[in-house]
């Protein structure tokens, strides 16, 4: 740790780990309900445990993003964080929002919009937290006077995440319209701008851990941005197969959604090759190989398993089955865990 204010990140990581642990608990509980008699049916029915399980996923990943950003930006900008007080205030609001949302789900207090079940007051708190976060990061970069490509891609991904949350603030009476705009937030997060955030973190780690050339790795980030805007946006269509949108979205969504992990894998392959050629051996071998393994598992979970059932002629048989669950879990594990 080069700067004292980076210690803020530890608290974010701690909260993220607690939320991740709770997600595992509710995931295992949901699986147990599938397998046999359910003595908790009247207290915790399957739909409630599944809602908590999936929503915890979104919250802990975002918490981890925030913590990682509070660690990376001071290091890249070579300055202390603008305000640790704002960072702790943000974490307190964020944690309170998450805890009260989970309690609300236990009592059926939510909007019923899959993955975006948070009531409007909670969503407004999310907006406030994002504004505090972006202000703090922006002022840190401004204060330093140093702005790297890695920070630029990270900031673009974070700003885009905040903008794409706006459709979630609205309520839609029509179910098809609700599904259509839901994926503007969830898909364009998970398979769009979050890939830019992941790419920025990956570049930062590879530069630090492998000794790879910054200029070459940051050129790969431009490729990632391009793929996000081409593949990520058009890939949204694979969520529209059976909700009443025009037919032409089916092959477009199936093809482009499988292309997103390729640039990240290429960047990792370059870094690993550069590391082997230079003979550099970083003391933290576990972190280095976990970083590289993440890209390989992303290709498997998001790319191969996604492509395996993304074509409409196949998806009509696999939609909503364990194939879908396998793809979702493997993709998230590879990209964000």
VODO-74473 format. One record per residue (C-alpha): x, y, z; residue in three letters. Coordinates in nm, 4 decimals, padded with zeros to 6 digits, always signed. Example, Ala and Ser with C-alpha at 12.3 -4.5 7.8 and 13.67 -1.06 7.14 Angstrom:
<nodes>
{x +01.2300	y -00.4500	z +00.7800	residu ALA}
{x +01.3670	y -00.1060	z +00.7140	residu SER}
</nodes>
This chain:
<nodes>
{x +00.0000	y +00.0000	z +00.0000	residu UNK}
{x +00.1655	y +00.3188	z -00.1238	residu UNK}
{x -00.0948	y +00.5666	z +00.0044	residu UNK}
{x -00.2718	y +00.5721	z +00.3394	residu UNK}
{x -00.6143	y +00.6468	z +00.1891	residu UNK}
{x -00.6028	y +00.3174	z -00.0015	residu UNK}
{x -00.6924	y +00.1472	z +00.3288	residu UNK}
{x -01.0539	y +00.2484	z +00.2575	residu UNK}
{x -01.0612	y -00.0369	z +00.0079	residu UNK}
{x -01.0181	y -00.2969	z +00.2841	residu UNK}
{x -01.3572	y -00.2078	z +00.4332	residu UNK}
{x -01.5256	y -00.2332	z +00.0951	residu UNK}
{x -01.3660	y -00.5727	z +00.0375	residu UNK}
{x -01.4777	y -00.6873	z +00.3840	residu UNK}
{x -01.8394	y -00.5871	z +00.3146	residu UNK}
{x -01.8215	y -00.7521	z -00.0286	residu UNK}
{x -01.6998	y -01.0782	z +00.1277	residu UNK}
{x -01.9840	y -01.0759	z +00.3824	residu UNK}
{x -02.2370	y -01.0191	z +00.1037	residu UNK}
{x -02.0730	y -01.2931	z -00.1027	residu UNK}
{x -02.0996	y -01.5311	z +00.1928	residu UNK}
{x -02.4690	y -01.4493	z +00.2299	residu UNK}
{x -02.5179	y -01.5078	z -00.1407	residu UNK}
{x -02.3674	y -01.8551	z -00.1040	residu UNK}
{x -02.5958	y -01.9300	z +00.1912	residu UNK}
{x -02.9112	y -01.8279	z +00.0057	residu UNK}
{x -02.7909	y -02.0026	z -00.3098	residu UNK}
{x -02.7372	y -02.3310	z -00.1265	residu UNK}
{x -03.0713	y -02.2867	z +00.0478	residu UNK}
{x -03.2432	y -02.2367	z -00.2882	residu UNK}
{x -03.0728	y -02.5486	z -00.4271	residu UNK}
{x -03.1796	y -02.7518	z -00.1224	residu UNK}
{x -03.5393	y -02.6449	z -00.1803	residu UNK}
{x -03.5118	y -02.7864	z -00.5312	residu UNK}
{x -03.3815	y -03.1227	z -00.4159	residu UNK}
{x -03.6191	y -03.2341	z -00.1453	residu UNK}
{x -03.8835	y -03.1529	z +00.1137	residu UNK}
{x -03.8872	y -02.7881	z +00.2189	residu UNK}
{x -03.9623	y -02.7406	z +00.5898	residu UNK}
{x -03.9074	y -02.3636	z +00.5506	residu UNK}
{x -04.1627	y -02.3237	z +00.2711	residu UNK}
{x -04.4022	y -02.1106	z +00.4757	residu UNK}
{x -04.1195	y -01.8940	z +00.6140	residu UNK}
{x -03.8721	y -01.8686	z +00.3267	residu UNK}
{x -04.0277	y -01.9795	z -00.0043	residu UNK}
{x -03.8070	y -02.0421	z -00.3052	residu UNK}
{x -03.8910	y -01.7169	z -00.4826	residu UNK}
{x -03.7732	y -01.5124	z -00.1823	residu UNK}
{x -03.4427	y -01.6984	z -00.1385	residu UNK}
{x -03.3737	y -01.6734	z -00.5129	residu UNK}
{x -03.4433	y -01.2988	z -00.5165	residu UNK}
{x -03.2026	y -01.2460	z -00.2271	residu UNK}
{x -02.9417	y -01.4725	z -00.3902	residu UNK}
{x -02.9437	y -01.2893	z -00.7248	residu UNK}
{x -02.9638	y -00.9387	z -00.5777	residu UNK}
{x -02.6743	y -01.0052	z -00.3410	residu UNK}
{x -02.4685	y -01.0939	z -00.6475	residu UNK}
{x -02.5235	y -00.7502	z -00.8013	residu UNK}
{x -02.4549	y -00.5683	z -00.4739	residu UNK}
{x -02.1333	y -00.7482	z -00.3765	residu UNK}
{x -01.9862	y -00.7125	z -00.7246	residu UNK}
{x -02.0554	y -00.3377	z -00.7214	residu UNK}
{x -01.9105	y -00.3147	z -00.3698	residu UNK}
{x -01.5964	y -00.4888	z -00.4915	residu UNK}
{x -01.5739	y -00.2527	z -00.7897	residu UNK}
{x -01.5904	y +00.0459	z -00.5565	residu UNK}
{x -01.3244	y -00.0924	z -00.3250	residu UNK}
{x -01.0939	y -00.1859	z -00.6115	residu UNK}
{x -01.1354	y +00.1612	z -00.7606	residu UNK}
{x -01.0486	y +00.3259	z -00.4293	residu UNK}
{x -00.7323	y +00.1145	z -00.4284	residu UNK}
{x -00.6340	y +00.1551	z -00.7920	residu UNK}
{x -00.7009	y +00.5247	z -00.8608	residu UNK}
{x -00.4669	y +00.6646	z -00.5910	residu UNK}
{x -00.1968	y +00.4241	z -00.7108	residu UNK}
{x -00.2420	y +00.5194	z -01.0767	residu UNK}
{x -00.2810	y +00.8921	z -01.0027	residu UNK}
{x +00.0050	y +00.8884	z -00.7502	residu UNK}
{x -00.1865	y +01.0855	z -00.4915	residu UNK}
{x -00.4065	y +01.0355	z -00.1864	residu UNK}
{x -00.7807	y +00.9887	z -00.2277	residu UNK}
{x -00.9722	y +01.3166	z -00.2387	residu UNK}
{x -01.1839	y +01.2371	z +00.0703	residu UNK}
{x -01.1790	y +00.9244	z +00.2848	residu UNK}
{x -01.4759	y +01.0638	z +00.4808	residu UNK}
{x -01.6899	y +01.0621	z +00.1680	residu UNK}
{x -01.5748	y +00.7078	z +00.0931	residu UNK}
{x -01.6780	y +00.5864	z +00.4397	residu UNK}
{x -02.0079	y +00.7793	z +00.4196	residu UNK}
{x -02.0776	y +00.6142	z +00.0868	residu UNK}
{x -02.0001	y +00.2700	z +00.2296	residu UNK}
{x -02.2329	y +00.3302	z +00.5251	residu UNK}
{x -02.5218	y +00.4372	z +00.2993	residu UNK}
{x -02.4537	y +00.1508	z +00.0597	residu UNK}
{x -02.4454	y -00.1110	z +00.3355	residu UNK}
{x -02.7621	y +00.0253	z +00.4976	residu UNK}
{x -02.9363	y +00.0132	z +00.1604	residu UNK}
{x -02.8315	y -00.3488	z +00.1069	residu UNK}
{x -02.9297	y -00.4681	z +00.4547	residu UNK}
{x -03.2719	y -00.2998	z +00.4516	residu UNK}
{x -03.3388	y -00.4258	z +00.0987	residu UNK}
{x -03.2726	y -00.7864	z +00.2073	residu UNK}
{x -03.4978	y -00.7441	z +00.5106	residu UNK}
{x -03.7633	y -00.6009	z +00.2803	residu UNK}
{x -03.7438	y -00.9009	z +00.0484	residu UNK}
{x -03.8136	y -01.1284	z +00.3452	residu UNK}
{x -04.1423	y -00.9419	z +00.3902	residu UNK}
{x -04.2212	y -00.9248	z +00.0159	residu UNK}
{x -04.1300	y -00.5548	z -00.0056	residu UNK}
{x -04.0033	y -00.5003	z -00.3586	residu UNK}
{x -04.0986	y -00.4054	z -00.7131	residu UNK}
{x -04.1060	y -00.7579	z -00.8580	residu UNK}
{x -03.8808	y -00.6553	z -01.1488	residu UNK}
{x -03.6299	y -00.9404	z -01.1768	residu UNK}
{x -03.2779	y -00.8420	z -01.0631	residu UNK}
{x -03.4003	y -00.4879	z -00.9960	residu UNK}
{x -03.6449	y -00.5633	z -00.7146	residu UNK}
{x -03.5253	y -00.2754	z -00.4959	residu UNK}
{x -03.8027	y -00.0316	z -00.3999	residu UNK}
{x -03.7711	y +00.3237	z -00.5315	residu UNK}
{x -03.6301	y +00.4715	z -00.2050	residu UNK}
{x -03.3483	y +00.2153	z -00.2142	residu UNK}
{x -03.2781	y +00.2921	z -00.5794	residu UNK}
{x -03.2515	y +00.6613	z -00.4955	residu UNK}
{x -02.9944	y +00.5753	z -00.2275	residu UNK}
{x -02.8017	y +00.3816	z -00.4926	residu UNK}
{x -02.8021	y +00.6938	z -00.7110	residu UNK}
{x -02.6726	y +00.9060	z -00.4210	residu UNK}
{x -02.3959	y +00.6531	z -00.3499	residu UNK}
{x -02.2918	y +00.6480	z -00.7153	residu UNK}
{x -02.2786	y +01.0292	z -00.7274	residu UNK}
{x -02.0612	y +01.0415	z -00.4141	residu UNK}
{x -01.8374	y +00.7715	z -00.5571	residu UNK}
{x -01.7915	y +00.9344	z -00.8971	residu UNK}
{x -01.7309	y +01.2767	z -00.7411	residu UNK}
{x -01.4653	y +01.1362	z -00.5080	residu UNK}
{x -01.2856	y +00.9521	z -00.7874	residu UNK}
{x -01.3125	y +01.2434	z -01.0297	residu UNK}
{x -01.1702	y +01.4913	z -00.7786	residu UNK}
{x -00.8846	y +01.2541	z -00.6977	residu UNK}
{x -00.7843	y +01.2320	z -01.0636	residu UNK}
{x -00.8247	y +01.6083	z -01.1080	residu UNK}
{x -00.6080	y +01.6804	z -00.8036	residu UNK}
{x -00.3272	y +01.4591	z -00.9282	residu UNK}
{x -00.3038	y +01.6036	z -01.2778	residu UNK}
{x -00.2161	y +01.2540	z -01.4039	residu UNK}
{x -00.4662	y +01.0621	z -01.6135	residu UNK}
{x -00.3762	y +00.7216	z -01.7582	residu UNK}
{x -00.5615	y +00.5241	z -02.0232	residu UNK}
{x -00.6354	y +00.2568	z -01.7634	residu UNK}
{x -00.8056	y +00.5169	z -01.5432	residu UNK}
{x -00.9921	y +00.6555	z -01.8434	residu UNK}
{x -01.1429	y +00.3194	z -01.9371	residu UNK}
{x -01.2283	y +00.2524	z -01.5718	residu UNK}
{x -01.3958	y +00.5920	z -01.5328	residu UNK}
{x -01.5890	y +00.5481	z -01.8583	residu UNK}
{x -01.7152	y +00.2103	z -01.7373	residu UNK}
{x -01.8197	y +00.3511	z -01.3990	residu UNK}
{x -01.9952	y +00.6531	z -01.5521	residu UNK}
{x -02.1750	y +00.4289	z -01.8008	residu UNK}
{x -02.2863	y +00.1996	z -01.5165	residu UNK}
{x -02.4452	y +00.4957	z -01.3401	residu UNK}
{x -02.6206	y +00.6171	z -01.6562	residu UNK}
{x -02.7511	y +00.2692	z -01.7412	residu UNK}
{x -02.9113	y +00.2428	z -01.3973	residu UNK}
{x -03.1544	y +00.5238	z -01.4867	residu UNK}
{x -03.4067	y +00.2980	z -01.6723	residu UNK}
{x -03.4374	y +00.0954	z -01.3496	residu UNK}
{x -03.5856	y +00.3988	z -01.1720	residu UNK}
{x -03.8965	y +00.3888	z -01.3900	residu UNK}
{x -04.2007	y +00.1637	z -01.3541	residu UNK}
{x -04.3527	y -00.0069	z -01.6577	residu UNK}
{x -04.7020	y -00.1554	z -01.6520	residu UNK}
{x -04.6492	y -00.3572	z -01.9697	residu UNK}
{x -04.4518	y -00.6746	z -01.8965	residu UNK}
{x -04.2761	y -00.6862	z -02.2344	residu UNK}
{x -04.1693	y -00.3229	z -02.2049	residu UNK}
{x -04.0466	y -00.3919	z -01.8522	residu UNK}
{x -03.8316	y -00.6830	z -01.9753	residu UNK}
{x -03.7019	y -00.4767	z -02.2665	residu UNK}
{x -03.5687	y -00.1965	z -02.0468	residu UNK}
{x -03.4573	y -00.4264	z -01.7628	residu UNK}
{x -03.1830	y -00.5633	z -01.9843	residu UNK}
{x -03.0707	y -00.2126	z -02.0744	residu UNK}
{x -02.9491	y -00.2044	z -01.7156	residu UNK}
{x -02.8568	y -00.5642	z -01.6309	residu UNK}
{x -02.7165	y -00.6897	z -01.9622	residu UNK}
{x -02.5356	y -00.3687	z -02.0506	residu UNK}
{x -02.3873	y -00.3787	z -01.7028	residu UNK}
{x -02.2805	y -00.7418	z -01.6868	residu UNK}
{x -02.1870	y -00.8011	z -02.0510	residu UNK}
{x -02.1153	y -00.4414	z -02.1450	residu UNK}
{x -01.9665	y -00.1652	z -01.9345	residu UNK}
{x -01.8636	y -00.3975	z -01.6500	residu UNK}
{x -01.6329	y -00.5662	z -01.9012	residu UNK}
{x -01.4641	y -00.2279	z -01.9446	residu UNK}
{x -01.4230	y -00.2019	z -01.5666	residu UNK}
{x -01.2878	y -00.5559	z -01.5562	residu UNK}
{x -01.0507	y -00.4768	z -01.8420	residu UNK}
{x -00.9129	y -00.1728	z -01.6594	residu UNK}
{x -00.8562	y -00.3730	z -01.3400	residu UNK}
{x -00.7003	y -00.6536	z -01.5422	residu UNK}
{x -00.4606	y -00.4149	z -01.7171	residu UNK}
{x -00.3632	y -00.2620	z -01.3826	residu UNK}
{x -00.2952	y -00.6037	z -01.2293	residu UNK}
{x -00.1025	y -00.7348	z -01.5278	residu UNK}
{x +00.1183	y -00.4254	z -01.5391	residu UNK}
{x +00.1931	y -00.4606	z -01.1679	residu UNK}
{x +00.2262	y -00.8388	z -01.1546	residu UNK}
{x +00.3795	y -00.9381	z -01.4879	residu UNK}
{x +00.5935	y -00.6399	z -01.5801	residu UNK}
{x +00.4203	y -00.6227	z -01.9176	residu UNK}
{x +00.4520	y -00.3047	z -02.1192	residu UNK}
{x +00.1886	y -00.0475	z -02.0178	residu UNK}
{x +00.1590	y +00.1042	z -02.3639	residu UNK}
{x +00.0777	y -00.2277	z -02.5308	residu UNK}
{x -00.1705	y -00.3348	z -02.2623	residu UNK}
{x -00.3480	y -00.0001	z -02.2741	residu UNK}
{x -00.3853	y -00.0343	z -02.6510	residu UNK}
{x -00.5783	y -00.3539	z -02.5784	residu UNK}
{x -00.8143	y -00.1464	z -02.3647	residu UNK}
{x -00.9195	y +00.0458	z -02.6753	residu UNK}
{x -01.0050	y -00.2882	z -02.8352	residu UNK}
{x -01.2136	y -00.3778	z -02.5286	residu UNK}
{x -01.4032	y -00.0491	z -02.5520	residu UNK}
{x -01.4730	y -00.1171	z -02.9186	residu UNK}
{x -01.5981	y -00.4689	z -02.8517	residu UNK}
{x -01.8194	y -00.3434	z -02.5689	residu UNK}
{x -01.9925	y -00.0955	z -02.7950	residu UNK}
{x -02.0252	y -00.3407	z -03.0836	residu UNK}
{x -02.0702	y -00.6819	z -02.9209	residu UNK}
{x -02.2079	y -00.5782	z -02.5820	residu UNK}
{x -02.4848	y -00.3519	z -02.7089	residu UNK}
{x -02.5959	y -00.5787	z -02.9928	residu UNK}
{x -02.5598	y -00.8841	z -02.7701	residu UNK}
{x -02.8483	y -00.7553	z -02.5572	residu UNK}
{x -03.0759	y -00.9161	z -02.8138	residu UNK}
{x -03.0227	y -01.2672	z -02.6754	residu UNK}
{x -03.2499	y -01.1640	z -02.3875	residu UNK}
{x -03.5265	y -01.0700	z -02.6328	residu UNK}
{x -03.5804	y -01.4083	z -02.7976	residu UNK}
{x -03.9197	y -01.4891	z -02.6503	residu UNK}
{x -04.0605	y -01.1486	z -02.5489	residu UNK}
{x -04.2102	y -01.0274	z -02.8765	residu UNK}
{x -03.9381	y -00.8230	z -03.0479	residu UNK}
{x -03.8555	y -00.8458	z -03.4235	residu UNK}
{x -03.6976	y -01.1657	z -03.5534	residu UNK}
{x -03.3777	y -01.0068	z -03.6843	residu UNK}
{x -03.2468	y -00.9583	z -03.3289	residu UNK}
{x -03.2127	y -01.3341	z -03.2795	residu UNK}
{x -02.9034	y -01.4114	z -03.4932	residu UNK}
{x -02.7485	y -01.0715	z -03.4146	residu UNK}
{x -02.7713	y -01.1282	z -03.0398	residu UNK}
{x -02.6462	y -01.4848	z -03.0616	residu UNK}
{x -02.3345	y -01.3967	z -03.2581	residu UNK}
{x -02.2183	y -01.0760	z -03.0929	residu UNK}
{x -02.2703	y -01.1847	z -02.7326	residu UNK}
{x -02.0008	y -01.4521	z -02.7740	residu UNK}
{x -01.7311	y -01.2060	z -02.8848	residu UNK}
{x -01.6977	y -00.9968	z -02.5693	residu UNK}
{x -01.4294	y -01.1947	z -02.3764	residu UNK}
{x -01.1870	y -01.2274	z -02.6705	residu UNK}
{x -00.9948	y -00.9023	z -02.6230	residu UNK}
{x -00.9458	y -00.9657	z -02.2513	residu UNK}
{x -00.8111	y -01.3143	z -02.3182	residu UNK}
{x -00.5774	y -01.1735	z -02.5825	residu UNK}
{x -00.4471	y -00.9138	z -02.3402	residu UNK}
{x -00.3785	y -01.1797	z -02.0767	residu UNK}
{x -00.2039	y -01.4025	z -02.3318	residu UNK}
{x +00.0224	y -01.1144	z -02.4279	residu UNK}
{x +00.1065	y -01.0393	z -02.0644	residu UNK}
{x +00.1804	y -01.4031	z -01.9874	residu UNK}
{x +00.4031	y -01.4298	z -02.2937	residu UNK}
{x +00.5870	y -01.1103	z -02.2002	residu UNK}
{x +00.6353	y -01.2406	z -01.8485	residu UNK}
{x +00.7845	y -01.5681	z -01.9722	residu UNK}
{x +01.0166	y -01.3955	z -02.2203	residu UNK}
{x +01.1470	y -01.1511	z -01.9613	residu UNK}
{x +01.1885	y -01.4175	z -01.6947	residu UNK}
{x +01.0150	y -01.1935	z -01.4406	residu UNK}
{x +00.8794	y -01.3769	z -01.1376	residu UNK}
{x +00.6546	y -01.1740	z -00.9140	residu UNK}
{x +00.6526	y -01.2780	z -00.5447	residu UNK}
{x +00.2724	y -01.2959	z -00.5463	residu UNK}
{x +00.2422	y -01.5903	z -00.7831	residu UNK}
{x -00.1094	y -01.6721	z -00.6632	residu UNK}
{x -00.2441	y -01.3277	z -00.7571	residu UNK}
{x -00.0760	y -01.3412	z -01.0974	residu UNK}
{x -00.2129	y -01.6818	z -01.1909	residu UNK}
{x -00.5568	y -01.6011	z -01.0463	residu UNK}
{x -00.5645	y -01.2952	z -01.2736	residu UNK}
{x -00.4707	y -01.4990	z -01.5789	residu UNK}
{x -00.7065	y -01.7808	z -01.4804	residu UNK}
{x -00.9912	y -01.5319	z -01.4575	residu UNK}
{x -00.9589	y -01.4493	z -01.8261	residu UNK}
{x -00.9495	y -01.8166	z -01.9263	residu UNK}
{x -01.2590	y -01.8947	z -01.7203	residu UNK}
{x -01.4322	y -01.5907	z -01.8707	residu UNK}
{x -01.3735	y -01.7348	z -02.2163	residu UNK}
{x -01.5171	y -02.0684	z -02.1010	residu UNK}
{x -01.8156	y -01.9412	z -01.9019	residu UNK}
{x -01.9162	y -01.6298	z -02.0921	residu UNK}
{x -01.7890	y -01.7188	z -02.4368	residu UNK}
{x -01.8135	y -02.0930	z -02.4963	residu UNK}
{x -02.1083	y -02.1762	z -02.2697	residu UNK}
{x -02.2862	y -01.8640	z -02.3871	residu UNK}
{x -02.2349	y -01.9503	z -02.7520	residu UNK}
{x -02.3387	y -02.3117	z -02.6893	residu UNK}
{x -02.6982	y -02.2143	z -02.6154	residu UNK}
{x -02.7311	y -01.8635	z -02.7510	residu UNK}
{x -02.8632	y -01.9578	z -03.0959	residu UNK}
{x -03.2455	y -01.9360	z -03.1020	residu UNK}
{x -03.2921	y -02.2864	z -03.2454	residu UNK}
{x -03.1036	y -02.4266	z -02.9435	residu UNK}
{x -03.2169	y -02.1741	z -02.6855	residu UNK}
{x -03.5830	y -02.2619	z -02.7302	residu UNK}
{x -03.4964	y -02.5980	z -02.5686	residu UNK}
{x -03.2430	y -02.4770	z -02.3102	residu UNK}
{x -03.3983	y -02.1476	z -02.1994	residu UNK}
{x -03.4623	y -02.1533	z -01.8248	residu UNK}
{x -03.2888	y -02.4897	z -01.7770	residu UNK}
{x -02.9694	y -02.5752	z -01.5900	residu UNK}
{x -02.7755	y -02.4875	z -01.9060	residu UNK}
{x -02.8720	y -02.1240	z -01.8526	residu UNK}
{x -02.7760	y -02.1426	z -01.4857	residu UNK}
{x -02.4427	y -02.3075	z -01.5692	residu UNK}
{x -02.3580	y -02.0337	z -01.8190	residu UNK}
{x -02.4548	y -01.7553	z -01.5782	residu UNK}
{x -02.2607	y -01.8938	z -01.2842	residu UNK}
{x -01.9468	y -01.9769	z -01.4845	residu UNK}
{x -01.9476	y -01.6400	z -01.6616	residu UNK}
{x -01.9822	y -01.4425	z -01.3386	residu UNK}
{x -01.7202	y -01.6521	z -01.1629	residu UNK}
{x -01.4699	y -01.6046	z -01.4410	residu UNK}
{x -01.5243	y -01.2357	z -01.5021	residu UNK}
{x -01.5915	y -01.0941	z -01.1561	residu UNK}
{x -01.5019	y -01.3476	z -00.8871	residu UNK}
</nodes>
